[in-house]
Amino acid sequence: MPIKSKKIVGTQDVLVNLKPQEKKALALKARLHGVTPSDFVRLALNQYFMNAVLDTKLDAKRRRVSSLVE
């Protein structure tokens, strides 16, 4: 899910673009990996955990959609 209008240059750019629910999901995933959320994003920017960050955004969207359906 690339951000077309802005080039991501650092962790703050990623964290600013996340919605509150996505931030909570990111914090949980970061805790599972034993790092802070900003370190988790930094690692993602280095391609180590990019799929996990993308999955976090997708998981948050699925939860939002499922909560609307219920």
PDB file with SEQRES, HELIX, SHEET and CRYST1 records, atoms N, CA, C and O in Angstrom:
SEQRES   1 A   70  MET PRO ILE LYS SER LYS LYS ILE VAL GLY THR GLN ASP          
SEQRES   2 A   70  VAL LEU VAL ASN LEU LYS PRO GLN GLU LYS LYS ALA LEU          
SEQRES   3 A   70  ALA LEU LYS ALA ARG LEU HIS GLY VAL THR PRO SER ASP          
SEQRES   4 A   70  PHE VAL ARG LEU ALA LEU ASN GLN TYR PHE MET ASN ALA          
SEQRES   5 A   70  VAL LEU ASP THR LYS LEU ASP ALA LYS ARG ARG ARG VAL          
SEQRES   6 A   70  SER SER LEU VAL GLU                                          
HELIX    1 AA1 THR A   11  VAL A   16  1                                   6    
HELIX    2 AA2 PRO A   20  HIS A   33  1                                  14    
HELIX    3 AA3 PRO A   37  LEU A   45  1                                   9    
HELIX    4 AA4 MET A   50  VAL A   69  1                                  20    
CRYST1    1.000    1.000    1.000  90.00  90.00  90.00 P 1           1          
ATOM      1  N   MET A   1       0.843  -1.172   0.000  1.00  0.00           N  
ATOM      2  CA  MET A   1       0.000   0.000   0.000  1.00  0.00           C  
ATOM      3  C   MET A   1       0.895   1.245   0.000  1.00  0.00           C  
ATOM      4  O   MET A   1       1.067   1.879   1.041  1.00  0.00           O  
ATOM      5  N   PRO A   2       1.463   1.598  -1.152  1.00  0.00           N  
ATOM      6  CA  PRO A   2       2.402   2.719  -1.196  1.00  0.00           C  
ATOM      7  C   PRO A   2       1.705   4.064  -1.016  1.00  0.00           C  
ATOM      8  O   PRO A   2       0.553   4.241  -1.412  1.00  0.00           O  
ATOM      9  N   ILE A   3       2.411   4.989  -0.424  1.00  0.00           N  
ATOM     10  CA  ILE A   3       1.912   6.355  -0.295  1.00  0.00           C  
ATOM     11  C   ILE A   3       2.412   7.111  -1.518  1.00  0.00           C  
ATOM     12  O   ILE A   3       3.613   7.336  -1.671  1.00  0.00           O  
ATOM     13  N   LYS A   4       1.484   7.500  -2.390  1.00  0.00           N  
ATOM     14  CA  LYS A   4       1.868   8.058  -3.678  1.00  0.00           C  
ATOM     15  C   LYS A   4       2.280   9.522  -3.595  1.00  0.00           C  
ATOM     16  O   LYS A   4       3.173   9.957  -4.322  1.00  0.00           O  
ATOM     17  N   SER A   5       1.634  10.285  -2.713  1.00  0.00           N  
ATOM     18  CA  SER A   5       1.865  11.719  -2.713  1.00  0.00           C  
ATOM     19  C   SER A   5       3.143  12.125  -1.991  1.00  0.00           C  
ATOM     20  O   SER A   5       3.610  13.252  -2.162  1.00  0.00           O  
ATOM     21  N   LYS A   6       3.717  11.237  -1.192  1.00  0.00           N  
ATOM     22  CA  LYS A   6       4.856  11.629  -0.374  1.00  0.00           C  
ATOM     23  C   LYS A   6       5.839  10.476  -0.261  1.00  0.00           C  
ATOM     24  O   LYS A   6       5.444   9.331  -0.038  1.00  0.00           O  
ATOM     25  N   LYS A   7       7.095  10.778  -0.415  1.00  0.00           N  
ATOM     26  CA  LYS A   7       8.122   9.757  -0.254  1.00  0.00           C  
ATOM     27  C   LYS A   7       8.396   9.575   1.239  1.00  0.00           C  
ATOM     28  O   LYS A   7       8.611  10.548   1.962  1.00  0.00           O  
ATOM     29  N   ILE A   8       8.385   8.329   1.687  1.00  0.00           N  
ATOM     30  CA  ILE A   8       8.665   8.049   3.088  1.00  0.00           C  
ATOM     31  C   ILE A   8      10.170   8.150   3.305  1.00  0.00           C  
ATOM     32  O   ILE A   8      10.959   7.481   2.638  1.00  0.00           O  
ATOM     33  N   VAL A   9      10.545   8.999   4.249  1.00  0.00           N  
ATOM     34  CA  VAL A   9      11.972   9.189   4.496  1.00  0.00           C  
ATOM     35  C   VAL A   9      12.386   8.729   5.886  1.00  0.00           C  
ATOM     36  O   VAL A   9      13.581   8.587   6.145  1.00  0.00           O  
ATOM     37  N   GLY A  10      11.439   8.491   6.789  1.00  0.00           N  
ATOM     38  CA  GLY A  10      11.802   8.081   8.141  1.00  0.00           C  
ATOM     39  C   GLY A  10      10.621   7.523   8.904  1.00  0.00           C  
ATOM     40  O   GLY A  10       9.496   7.475   8.406  1.00  0.00           O  
ATOM     41  N   THR A  11      10.904   7.102  10.126  1.00  0.00           N  
ATOM     42  CA  THR A  11       9.865   6.466  10.934  1.00  0.00           C  
ATOM     43  C   THR A  11       8.732   7.429  11.261  1.00  0.00           C  
ATOM     44  O   THR A  11       7.573   7.018  11.313  1.00  0.00           O  
ATOM     45  N   GLN A  12       9.046   8.704  11.482  1.00  0.00           N  
ATOM     46  CA  GLN A  12       7.997   9.659  11.829  1.00  0.00           C  
ATOM     47  C   GLN A  12       6.988   9.817  10.691  1.00  0.00           C  
ATOM     48  O   GLN A  12       5.796   9.999  10.941  1.00  0.00           O  
ATOM     49  N   ASP A  13       7.455   9.749   9.454  1.00  0.00           N  
ATOM     50  CA  ASP A  13       6.543   9.836   8.310  1.00  0.00           C  
ATOM     51  C   ASP A  13       5.545   8.688   8.327  1.00  0.00           C  
ATOM     52  O   ASP A  13       4.368   8.873   8.018  1.00  0.00           O  
ATOM     53  N   VAL A  14       6.018   7.507   8.686  1.00  0.00           N  
ATOM     54  CA  VAL A  14       5.128   6.343   8.747  1.00  0.00           C  
ATOM     55  C   VAL A  14       4.152   6.498   9.904  1.00  0.00           C  
ATOM     56  O   VAL A  14       2.947   6.312   9.734  1.00  0.00           O  
ATOM     57  N   LEU A  15       4.669   6.838  11.078  1.00  0.00           N  
ATOM     58  CA  LEU A  15       3.832   6.928  12.271  1.00  0.00           C  
ATOM     59  C   LEU A  15       2.769   8.021  12.140  1.00  0.00           C  
ATOM     60  O   LEU A  15       1.658   7.868  12.648  1.00  0.00           O  
ATOM     61  N   VAL A  16       3.103   9.113  11.468  1.00  0.00           N  
ATOM     62  CA  VAL A  16       2.147  10.207  11.285  1.00  0.00           C  
ATOM     63  C   VAL A  16       1.007   9.775  10.361  1.00  0.00           C  
ATOM     64  O   VAL A  16      -0.130  10.215  10.532  1.00  0.00           O  
ATOM     65  N   ASN A  17       1.302   8.924   9.393  1.00  0.00           N  
ATOM     66  CA  ASN A  17       0.289   8.513   8.419  1.00  0.00           C  
ATOM     67  C   ASN A  17      -0.617   7.384   8.907  1.00  0.00           C  
ATOM     68  O   ASN A  17      -1.541   6.993   8.193  1.00  0.00           O  
ATOM     69  N   LEU A  18      -0.375   6.852  10.106  1.00  0.00           N  
ATOM     70  CA  LEU A  18      -1.203   5.770  10.619  1.00  0.00           C  
ATOM     71  C   LEU A  18      -2.408   6.315  11.358  1.00  0.00           C  
ATOM     72  O   LEU A  18      -2.333   7.348  12.022  1.00  0.00           O  
ATOM     73  N   LYS A  19      -3.530   5.601  11.233  1.00  0.00           N  
ATOM     74  CA  LYS A  19      -4.724   5.935  11.998  1.00  0.00           C  
ATOM     75  C   LYS A  19      -4.561   5.381  13.418  1.00  0.00           C  
ATOM     76  O   LYS A  19      -3.739   4.490  13.631  1.00  0.00           O  
ATOM     77  N   PRO A  20      -5.327   5.889  14.395  1.00  0.00           N  
ATOM     78  CA  PRO A  20      -5.171   5.431  15.790  1.00  0.00           C  
ATOM     79  C   PRO A  20      -5.271   3.917  15.955  1.00  0.00           C  
ATOM     80  O   PRO A  20      -4.493   3.324  16.703  1.00  0.00           O  
ATOM     81  N   GLN A  21      -6.215   3.290  15.269  1.00  0.00           N  
ATOM     82  CA  GLN A  21      -6.367   1.835  15.387  1.00  0.00           C  
ATOM     83  C   GLN A  21      -5.154   1.110  14.799  1.00  0.00           C  
ATOM     84  O   GLN A  21      -4.732   0.073  15.310  1.00  0.00           O  
ATOM     85  N   GLU A  22      -4.604   1.668  13.727  1.00  0.00           N  
ATOM     86  CA  GLU A  22      -3.407   1.076  13.125  1.00  0.00           C  
ATOM     87  C   GLU A  22      -2.199   1.235  14.044  1.00  0.00           C  
ATOM     88  O   GLU A  22      -1.341   0.354  14.100  1.00  0.00           O  
ATOM     89  N   LYS A  23      -2.130   2.353  14.765  1.00  0.00           N  
ATOM     90  CA  LYS A  23      -1.032   2.567  15.712  1.00  0.00           C  
ATOM     91  C   LYS A  23      -1.085   1.532  16.832  1.00  0.00           C  
ATOM     92  O   LYS A  23      -0.050   1.018  17.256  1.00  0.00           O  
ATOM     93  N   LYS A  24      -2.302   1.225  17.316  1.00  0.00           N  
ATOM     94  CA  LYS A  24      -2.445   0.215  18.372  1.00  0.00           C  
ATOM     95  C   LYS A  24      -2.002  -1.151  17.865  1.00  0.00           C  
ATOM     96  O   LYS A  24      -1.303  -1.885  18.565  1.00  0.00           O  
ATOM     97  N   ALA A  25      -2.411  -1.486  16.647  1.00  0.00           N  
ATOM     98  CA  ALA A  25      -2.022  -2.775  16.070  1.00  0.00           C  
ATOM     99  C   ALA A  25      -0.513  -2.833  15.865  1.00  0.00           C  
ATOM    100  O   ALA A  25       0.105  -3.872  16.096  1.00  0.00           O  
ATOM    101  N   LEU A  26       0.080  -1.729  15.434  1.00  0.00           N  
ATOM    102  CA  LEU A  26       1.532  -1.672  15.249  1.00  0.00           C  
ATOM    103  C   LEU A  26       2.250  -1.848  16.586  1.00  0.00           C  
ATOM    104  O   LEU A  26       3.260  -2.547  16.661  1.00  0.00           O  
ATOM    105  N   ALA A  27       1.732  -1.220  17.635  1.00  0.00           N  
ATOM    106  CA  ALA A  27       2.348  -1.343  18.959  1.00  0.00           C  
ATOM    107  C   ALA A  27       2.308  -2.797  19.433  1.00  0.00           C  
ATOM    108  O   ALA A  27       3.275  -3.292  20.013  1.00  0.00           O  
ATOM    109  N   LEU A  28       1.185  -3.480  19.182  1.00  0.00           N  
ATOM    110  CA  LEU A  28       1.084  -4.891  19.580  1.00  0.00           C  
ATOM    111  C   LEU A  28       2.076  -5.756  18.815  1.00  0.00           C  
ATOM    112  O   LEU A  28       2.749  -6.603  19.402  1.00  0.00           O  
ATOM    113  N   LYS A  29       2.168  -5.544  17.505  1.00  0.00           N  
ATOM    114  CA  LYS A  29       3.113  -6.333  16.706  1.00  0.00           C  
ATOM    115  C   LYS A  29       4.549  -6.042  17.112  1.00  0.00           C  
ATOM    116  O   LYS A  29       5.378  -6.951  17.157  1.00  0.00           O  
ATOM    117  N   ALA A  30       4.853  -4.778  17.410  1.00  0.00           N  
ATOM    118  CA  ALA A  30       6.204  -4.415  17.834  1.00  0.00           C  
ATOM    119  C   ALA A  30       6.538  -5.114  19.153  1.00  0.00           C  
ATOM    120  O   ALA A  30       7.648  -5.615  19.332  1.00  0.00           O  
ATOM    121  N   ARG A  31       5.571  -5.145  20.073  1.00  0.00           N  
ATOM    122  CA  ARG A  31       5.786  -5.811  21.356  1.00  0.00           C  
ATOM    123  C   ARG A  31       6.039  -7.300  21.158  1.00  0.00           C  
ATOM    124  O   ARG A  31       6.858  -7.888  21.864  1.00  0.00           O  
ATOM    125  N   LEU A  32       5.349  -7.910  20.211  1.00  0.00           N  
ATOM    126  CA  LEU A  32       5.565  -9.332  19.922  1.00  0.00           C  
ATOM    127  C   LEU A  32       6.997  -9.591  19.455  1.00  0.00           C  
ATOM    128  O   LEU A  32       7.575 -10.639  19.744  1.00  0.00           O  
ATOM    129  N   HIS A  33       7.559  -8.629  18.732  1.00  0.00           N  
ATOM    130  CA  HIS A  33       8.932  -8.774  18.235  1.00  0.00           C  
ATOM    131  C   HIS A  33       9.958  -8.251  19.236  1.00  0.00           C  
ATOM    132  O   HIS A  33      11.162  -8.343  18.995  1.00  0.00           O  
ATOM    133  N   GLY A  34       9.490  -7.702  20.361  1.00  0.00           N  
ATOM    134  CA  GLY A  34      10.392  -7.239  21.407  1.00  0.00           C  
ATOM    135  C   GLY A  34      11.104  -5.932  21.108  1.00  0.00           C  
ATOM    136  O   GLY A  34      12.209  -5.701  21.600  1.00  0.00           O  
ATOM    137  N   VAL A  35      10.484  -5.074  20.309  1.00  0.00           N  
ATOM    138  CA  VAL A  35      11.084  -3.770  19.999  1.00  0.00           C  
ATOM    139  C   VAL A  35      10.039  -2.676  20.211  1.00  0.00           C  
ATOM    140  O   VAL A  35       8.854  -2.965  20.380  1.00  0.00           O  
ATOM    141  N   THR A  36      10.485  -1.424  20.200  1.00  0.00           N  
ATOM    142  CA  THR A  36       9.538  -0.306  20.310  1.00  0.00           C  
ATOM    143  C   THR A  36       8.875  -0.097  18.942  1.00  0.00           C  
ATOM    144  O   THR A  36       9.427  -0.499  17.918  1.00  0.00           O  
ATOM    145  N   PRO A  37       7.689   0.532  18.925  1.00  0.00           N  
ATOM    146  CA  PRO A  37       7.019   0.765  17.635  1.00  0.00           C  
ATOM    147  C   PRO A  37       7.881   1.538  16.634  1.00  0.00           C  
ATOM    148  O   PRO A  37       7.874   1.217  15.446  1.00  0.00           O  
ATOM    149  N   SER A  38       8.619   2.546  17.093  1.00  0.00           N  
ATOM    150  CA  SER A  38       9.446   3.304  16.140  1.00  0.00           C  
ATOM    151  C   SER A  38      10.601   2.448  15.612  1.00  0.00           C  
ATOM    152  O   SER A  38      10.970   2.564  14.444  1.00  0.00           O  
ATOM    153  N   ASP A  39      11.178   1.585  16.470  1.00  0.00           N  
ATOM    154  CA  ASP A  39      12.215   0.669  15.997  1.00  0.00           C  
ATOM    155  C   ASP A  39      11.637  -0.329  15.004  1.00  0.00           C  
ATOM    156  O   ASP A  39      12.274  -0.679  14.010  1.00  0.00           O  
ATOM    157  N   PHE A  40      10.410  -0.785  15.293  1.00  0.00           N  
ATOM    158  CA  PHE A  40       9.728  -1.733  14.408  1.00  0.00           C  
ATOM    159  C   PHE A  40       9.544  -1.113  13.024  1.00  0.00           C  
ATOM    160  O   PHE A  40       9.782  -1.766  12.008  1.00  0.00           O  
ATOM    161  N   VAL A  41       9.117   0.153  12.990  1.00  0.00           N  
ATOM    162  CA  VAL A  41       8.933   0.844  11.710  1.00  0.00           C  
ATOM    163  C   VAL A  41      10.276   1.056  11.028  1.00  0.00           C  
ATOM    164  O   VAL A  41      10.381   0.902   9.811  1.00  0.00           O  
ATOM    165  N   ARG A  42      11.307   1.409  11.796  1.00  0.00           N  
ATOM    166  CA  ARG A  42      12.644   1.604  11.215  1.00  0.00           C  
ATOM    167  C   ARG A  42      13.123   0.310  10.565  1.00  0.00           C  
ATOM    168  O   ARG A  42      13.684   0.324   9.470  1.00  0.00           O  
ATOM    169  N   LEU A  43      12.894  -0.803  11.251  1.00  0.00           N  
ATOM    170  CA  LEU A  43      13.267  -2.100  10.676  1.00  0.00           C  
ATOM    171  C   LEU A  43      12.450  -2.381   9.416  1.00  0.00           C  
ATOM    172  O   LEU A  43      12.961  -2.939   8.445  1.00  0.00           O  
ATOM    173  N   ALA A  44      11.190  -1.990   9.444  1.00  0.00           N  
ATOM    174  CA  ALA A  44      10.343  -2.193   8.268  1.00  0.00           C  
ATOM    175  C   ALA A  44      10.868  -1.382   7.086  1.00  0.00           C  
ATOM    176  O   ALA A  44      10.871  -1.842   5.945  1.00  0.00           O  
ATOM    177  N   LEU A  45      11.310  -0.167   7.389  1.00  0.00           N  
ATOM    178  CA  LEU A  45      11.857   0.661   6.312  1.00  0.00           C  
ATOM    179  C   LEU A  45      13.135   0.051   5.753  1.00  0.00           C  
ATOM    180  O   LEU A  45      13.504   0.305   4.606  1.00  0.00           O  
ATOM    181  N   ASN A  46      13.795  -0.742   6.555  1.00  0.00           N  
ATOM    182  CA  ASN A  46      14.999  -1.440   6.095  1.00  0.00           C  
ATOM    183  C   ASN A  46      14.655  -2.787   5.460  1.00  0.00           C  
ATOM    184  O   ASN A  46      15.544  -3.603   5.218  1.00  0.00           O  
ATOM    185  N   GLN A  47      13.373  -3.021   5.190  1.00  0.00           N  
ATOM    186  CA  GLN A  47      12.867  -4.209   4.501  1.00  0.00           C  
ATOM    187  C   GLN A  47      12.816  -5.483   5.349  1.00  0.00           C  
ATOM    188  O   GLN A  47      12.430  -6.530   4.829  1.00  0.00           O  
ATOM    189  N   TYR A  48      13.187  -5.438   6.626  1.00  0.00           N  
ATOM    190  CA  TYR A  48      13.141  -6.651   7.428  1.00  0.00           C  
ATOM    191  C   TYR A  48      11.714  -7.052   7.785  1.00  0.00           C  
ATOM    192  O   TYR A  48      11.355  -8.228   7.730  1.00  0.00           O  
ATOM    193  N   PHE A  49      10.897  -6.048   8.157  1.00  0.00           N  
ATOM    194  CA  PHE A  49       9.545  -6.355   8.608  1.00  0.00           C  
ATOM    195  C   PHE A  49       8.486  -5.645   7.773  1.00  0.00           C  
ATOM    196  O   PHE A  49       7.393  -5.386   8.276  1.00  0.00           O  
ATOM    197  N   MET A  50       8.774  -5.324   6.516  1.00  0.00           N  
ATOM    198  CA  MET A  50       7.823  -4.566   5.699  1.00  0.00           C  
ATOM    199  C   MET A  50       6.485  -5.294   5.573  1.00  0.00           C  
ATOM    200  O   MET A  50       5.431  -4.661   5.642  1.00  0.00           O  
ATOM    201  N   ASN A  51       6.515  -6.597   5.391  1.00  0.00           N  
ATOM    202  CA  ASN A  51       5.262  -7.343   5.279  1.00  0.00           C  
ATOM    203  C   ASN A  51       4.455  -7.255   6.559  1.00  0.00           C  
ATOM    204  O   ASN A  51       3.227  -7.195   6.506  1.00  0.00           O  
ATOM    205  N   ALA A  52       5.114  -7.245   7.711  1.00  0.00           N  
ATOM    206  CA  ALA A  52       4.401  -7.148   8.981  1.00  0.00           C  
ATOM    207  C   ALA A  52       3.709  -5.792   9.112  1.00  0.00           C  
ATOM    208  O   ALA A  52       2.589  -5.717   9.618  1.00  0.00           O  
ATOM    209  N   VAL A  53       4.360  -4.727   8.663  1.00  0.00           N  
ATOM    210  CA  VAL A  53       3.728  -3.407   8.722  1.00  0.00           C  
ATOM    211  C   VAL A  53       2.525  -3.372   7.796  1.00  0.00           C  
ATOM    212  O   VAL A  53       1.468  -2.865   8.170  1.00  0.00           O  
ATOM    213  N   LEU A  54       2.675  -3.903   6.593  1.00  0.00           N  
ATOM    214  CA  LEU A  54       1.553  -3.926   5.660  1.00  0.00           C  
ATOM    215  C   LEU A  54       0.414  -4.782   6.204  1.00  0.00           C  
ATOM    216  O   LEU A  54      -0.756  -4.421   6.075  1.00  0.00           O  
ATOM    217  N   ASP A  55       0.762  -5.928   6.817  1.00  0.00           N  
ATOM    218  CA  ASP A  55      -0.255  -6.774   7.433  1.00  0.00           C  
ATOM    219  C   ASP A  55      -0.965  -6.037   8.557  1.00  0.00           C  
ATOM    220  O   ASP A  55      -2.169  -6.214   8.740  1.00  0.00           O  
ATOM    221  N   THR A  56      -0.249  -5.218   9.310  1.00  0.00           N  
ATOM    222  CA  THR A  56      -0.853  -4.444  10.399  1.00  0.00           C  
ATOM    223  C   THR A  56      -1.924  -3.524   9.843  1.00  0.00           C  
ATOM    224  O   THR A  56      -3.017  -3.430  10.400  1.00  0.00           O  
ATOM    225  N   LYS A  57      -1.616  -2.844   8.745  1.00  0.00           N  
ATOM    226  CA  LYS A  57      -2.601  -1.947   8.151  1.00  0.00           C  
ATOM    227  C   LYS A  57      -3.807  -2.742   7.645  1.00  0.00           C  
ATOM    228  O   LYS A  57      -4.948  -2.314   7.818  1.00  0.00           O  
ATOM    229  N   LEU A  58      -3.560  -3.893   7.024  1.00  0.00           N  
ATOM    230  CA  LEU A  58      -4.660  -4.711   6.513  1.00  0.00           C  
ATOM    231  C   LEU A  58      -5.491  -5.283   7.651  1.00  0.00           C  
ATOM    232  O   LEU A  58      -6.719  -5.310   7.563  1.00  0.00           O  
ATOM    233  N   ASP A  59      -4.833  -5.748   8.733  1.00  0.00           N  
ATOM    234  CA  ASP A  59      -5.563  -6.269   9.888  1.00  0.00           C  
ATOM    235  C   ASP A  59      -6.469  -5.206  10.483  1.00  0.00           C  
ATOM    236  O   ASP A  59      -7.619  -5.482  10.825  1.00  0.00           O  
ATOM    237  N   ALA A  60      -5.954  -3.992  10.607  1.00  0.00           N  
ATOM    238  CA  ALA A  60      -6.745  -2.901  11.165  1.00  0.00           C  
ATOM    239  C   ALA A  60      -7.946  -2.600  10.277  1.00  0.00           C  
ATOM    240  O   ALA A  60      -9.043  -2.346  10.775  1.00  0.00           O  
ATOM    241  N   LYS A  61      -7.740  -2.630   8.960  1.00  0.00           N  
ATOM    242  CA  LYS A  61      -8.855  -2.375   8.047  1.00  0.00           C  
ATOM    243  C   LYS A  61      -9.894  -3.489   8.147  1.00  0.00           C  
ATOM    244  O   LYS A  61     -11.096  -3.221   8.145  1.00  0.00           O  
ATOM    245  N   ARG A  62      -9.430  -4.744   8.236  1.00  0.00           N  
ATOM    246  CA  ARG A  62     -10.375  -5.860   8.355  1.00  0.00           C  
ATOM    247  C   ARG A  62     -11.194  -5.739   9.635  1.00  0.00           C  
ATOM    248  O   ARG A  62     -12.396  -6.008   9.633  1.00  0.00           O  
ATOM    249  N   ARG A  63     -10.542  -5.331  10.737  1.00  0.00           N  
ATOM    250  CA  ARG A  63     -11.265  -5.172  11.999  1.00  0.00           C  
ATOM    251  C   ARG A  63     -12.293  -4.060  11.890  1.00  0.00           C  
ATOM    252  O   ARG A  63     -13.407  -4.191  12.397  1.00  0.00           O  
ATOM    253  N   ARG A  64     -11.921  -2.950  11.223  1.00  0.00           N  
ATOM    254  CA  ARG A  64     -12.871  -1.851  11.054  1.00  0.00           C  
ATOM    255  C   ARG A  64     -14.075  -2.315  10.247  1.00  0.00           C  
ATOM    256  O   ARG A  64     -15.218  -2.022  10.599  1.00  0.00           O  
ATOM    257  N   VAL A  65     -13.816  -3.041   9.161  1.00  0.00           N  
ATOM    258  CA  VAL A  65     -14.911  -3.510   8.303  1.00  0.00           C  
ATOM    259  C   VAL A  65     -15.781  -4.510   9.062  1.00  0.00           C  
ATOM    260  O   VAL A  65     -17.008  -4.436   8.999  1.00  0.00           O  
ATOM    261  N   SER A  66     -15.151  -5.448   9.782  1.00  0.00           N  
ATOM    262  CA  SER A  66     -15.941  -6.449  10.492  1.00  0.00           C  
ATOM    263  C   SER A  66     -16.750  -5.809  11.616  1.00  0.00           C  
ATOM    264  O   SER A  66     -17.853  -6.269  11.908  1.00  0.00           O  
ATOM    265  N   SER A  67     -16.227  -4.754  12.257  1.00  0.00           N  
ATOM    266  CA  SER A  67     -16.997  -4.099  13.308  1.00  0.00           C  
ATOM    267  C   SER A  67     -18.185  -3.345  12.712  1.00  0.00           C  
ATOM    268  O   SER A  67     -19.218  -3.205  13.366  1.00  0.00           O  
ATOM    269  N   LEU A  68     -18.047  -2.858  11.472  1.00  0.00           N  
ATOM    270  CA  LEU A  68     -19.168  -2.195  10.816  1.00  0.00           C  
ATOM    271  C   LEU A  68     -20.242  -3.200  10.412  1.00  0.00           C  
ATOM    272  O   LEU A  68     -21.432  -2.886  10.435  1.00  0.00           O  
ATOM    273  N   VAL A  69     -19.816  -4.417  10.039  1.00  0.00           N  
ATOM    274  CA  VAL A  69     -20.757  -5.443   9.596  1.00  0.00           C  
ATOM    275  C   VAL A  69     -21.568  -5.986  10.772  1.00  0.00           C  
ATOM    276  O   VAL A  69     -22.746  -6.314  10.626  1.00  0.00           O  
ATOM    277  N   GLU A  70     -20.925  -6.077  11.939  1.00  0.00           N  
ATOM    278  CA  GLU A  70     -21.607  -6.640  13.113  1.00  0.00           C  
ATOM    279  C   GLU A  70     -22.697  -5.799  13.599  1.00  0.00           C  
ATOM    280  O   GLU A  70     -23.357  -6.149  14.578  1.00  0.00           O  
TER     281      GLU A  70                                                      
END                                                                             
